[in-house]
């Protein structure tokens, strides 16, 4: 940022870095390439235009190059990020077997573990954004109808169906774990922190990474990865694209269509592996 740039340009850089800092689970200098990719994925889903996203990515790459140059970082976590490829490489997903291992990672004999299992089950069952998940209130869940009321981007409300398996874990959590977390204190959050308060995005982000290690998943993942898995697995099993769009809360169908490339790639792999003339 020491290149004789105008005050307006410097102001734009500061604003871009502040947006990045809010999107990351930890400090800027502690970010990994996966953290940055997840932050860019969220920006992509929010509908930012390519030009503004290109400037944002340029700022990010310039910032990390400078930190390496000054000796504050050993390597550049943004080195492999390329905006033109985001439309195809964005939905890094999990196999169904990996999801099963991840869901089984929390210790459900512990209140925190049972809460986290219920959160992971709901995340995979509904495709919620992490901010939507931690922002849920107890009143947002209708167990009888099997739906959750979500307030998404722009304050838009949607009803998302929740499967039987996830509802079972949520019911068990509400009965056995949540009372121990709130300890009689007033708290409207469906999934409070261990102190009985609203949970932060960063807290659950770190929990997911820890469970991925326990599950033996050999790469970094985030809550957003489960959102990708939700959409991809639905499409792999024949779900209608517009139905997936509604559940994800995408305003534009073109945003949801990024997942069809993942689904099609998987179908091609299956065809090649199992068809006699594949």
N, C-alpha and C positions, 0 to 999 in steps of 0.2 A: 504494500500500500504506500510505498515511498517512491513513486514514479512520476511525481509532478502532476497527479491527476486533479481534476476540478473538484470543488467541494461537493457539487451535485453527484458526481461519480462516486466519491468517497462515501457520501451519505447513502447512496444506493447499495454499495458494498456492505456498509454497516447493517443496513436493514436486511439484506440477504443473509448475512451471517447470524443475525438475531433470529430470523425465521428458522434457519438450520439448527441453531442451539435449542430452540423450543421443540423441534421434531426429534432430537436425539435422546437416547436413554441416559446419557451421561455427558461429561464435558466434551467440548469440541476436539481437544487434543487426544481424547481417549477413543474416538470413533473408529470403527472398523469399516472396511469396504462394504460389508453387508448392512451395517447401520446406515451408511450413506445411501445405499441402493433402496432401503426401505423408506427413507425420508423422501427420496425422489419418487418412489412409487405412490406415496400418499399425495404428493403434489400432482402427479399425473392424474390420479383418480379425482382430485378436486377440480380438474378441468382447466388448469392453467395453460395458456397458449404456448406453442413451441418456442416462439421467440423469447418470451420472458423466462421460460425454463432454461433455454440455452444460455442466457445471460447469468441466471442463477447458478447453473453448473459451472460456467466459466469462473465465476467468483469463488466457488468452492474449490475448484482445482488450483486456482491461483493462490488461495489462502494456504492450502496444504503444501504446495510446492515451496512457498515462502517459509513455512515452518521447518521443512526439511533443510532448506538452504541455511537457515539460522541455527540448525542443530537442535531444535526443540523436538523433532521427531526423527526416528531412524528410517522410516519408510513412509511413502505417500499413500494413504488409504483410498485416495480418489484416482489413482493412476489408471485404473482399468475402466473407469466410468466413461461411457460414450453415449451422449444423448440420442443420436440417430438410431441406436439399437434398442432403445427402451421399449418401443412398441412391440418388439418380439420377445426380448429377454426378460421383461419385467416380471411375469408371474412365476418365479422360482417356487416350486411346490414341493409337496411331500407325497410319497406313495401311501396307499391305504395302510400298509403294514407299518410304516414309520409313524403314521398318525396314531395307530393303535398302541404302539410302544410309548409314544409321548403321553397319551392319555393315562396310561398305567403307571407313569413315573412318580406322581405324588404319593406320599405316605398318607393314606386315608384314615389311619388310626389317629392322626393328629388333626387338630381343628384347622390349622393353616393348610395342611395338605388336602383335607376334604374340601375346603373352600376352593383351592386351586384346581382340584379335579373337576368340581362343578363348573368353574369358569372355563377351563379348557374344553369341557364337553359342550358348553353353550356356545363357545367361540366357533368350534368346528361344526356344530349343528345349525348355526344361524348365519355365519359369515359376517359377524359384526366387526366394525372397526374397534380398535382397542379403546379409543376415547368413548365410543358408545357403550362398550362393555363396562368399563369402570364407572360410567355415569348412570348406569341403571339404578332405578329405585325399586324397592320391594313392590310398590304398587304397579310397576311396569309389567310385572310377570302375571299372566293369567294361566294358572296351572290347569284349571278345568277345561279351558278352550285350547290349551297347548300353544299359546302364542306369547310373544314379548313385544311390548310397544316401545319403539326406538325413536329417539329424537336425533336425526342425522345432521348432515351438513346443511347450513342455511336454515336450521330450525325445522326442517321437513320431518314430518312424522310418518312412520310406516309400521305395519304389523308384520312380524316375521314368525313363521311357524317354528316350533321347537320339537324335535323328535322325542320319542318315548324314552330312549336311553338317557338323554340329557335331562329330561324332566325328572327321571328317577334319581339321578345324582343331585340335582338341585333340591329336590324334596328332602333327601337324606341330609344334605348340608344345612338346610333351613331348620331342621329338627335337631340335629346333633352338634353343629359347629357354630352357626351364627350367634346363638345366645351367649356362647363363651367368648365371642369376639366383642360383642357390644356391651356385655356385662350390665345390662339394665339401663345403659345410657341411651338417650334419644339419638337415633341414627336412621335416616331413610334409605341409605345406600344398600342395595341388594348384596353387594360384596364389599364389606368394610375392611379396613386394614386391621392389623393385629392390635392396634390401639383403639379400635372402634370408631374410626373416622373414615372419610372418603379416601379411597385408594388412588394413588397417582398412576399415570401411564407407565412411568419409569419403573415403579415397583413391580408391576406385573411383567413388563418387558424383561427385566432381569430374571424373574422367576421362570419364564418360558425358556430362556437361554440355559438356566441351570437344569431344568427338566430334560432339555434336549441332550445335554451331556449324560445325564443319568440313563436316558433311553438309548444311548449309543448311536445317536444320529451324527454322522461324521462331518457336519458343516454347521455354520451358524444359521440360526433361524430366529424369527421374531413372531409376535402375535399376528402380524400381517401375513406371514407365511401360511397360517391356518386359514385365513380368509381366502387366500389363493387356493388352498387345498379344497375348501368347501365348494368353491365355484367350479374348479376343474373336475372334481370327482362327480359332482352333479351332472355336468355336461358329458363326462365319460359314460355315465349310466343313462344317458338319453334325455336329460331334463331340457325343457324348452328354454331358449336363450332369454326370452322376455320375462319368464318367471324368475330366472336367476337375476336378471337386471333389477326387478322389483325387490327381491330379497336383499341384494347388495346395497340398494339405495342409490343406484346410478341414475342420474338425470338423463343421460344420453346413452342409447343402446350401443353406440360405437365404443364407449368405454368398456362395456362388458365384453365386446367382441375380442378383446385381447386374449381372453381365456379360451376362445375357440381354437386358437393356434396351438395352445398346449394340449387341448383335448384331441385335436387332429393328429398331432405328433405322436401322442400315446397310441391312438388307434393304428397308425402306420407301423409303430413298433410291434404291436400285437399281431398285426397282419403278417408282418415279415417273419415273426418268430413262430407263428403257428399255422399259417396257410401253406398248403403243400407246394404252391407256386409263388410263395412270398419272396 
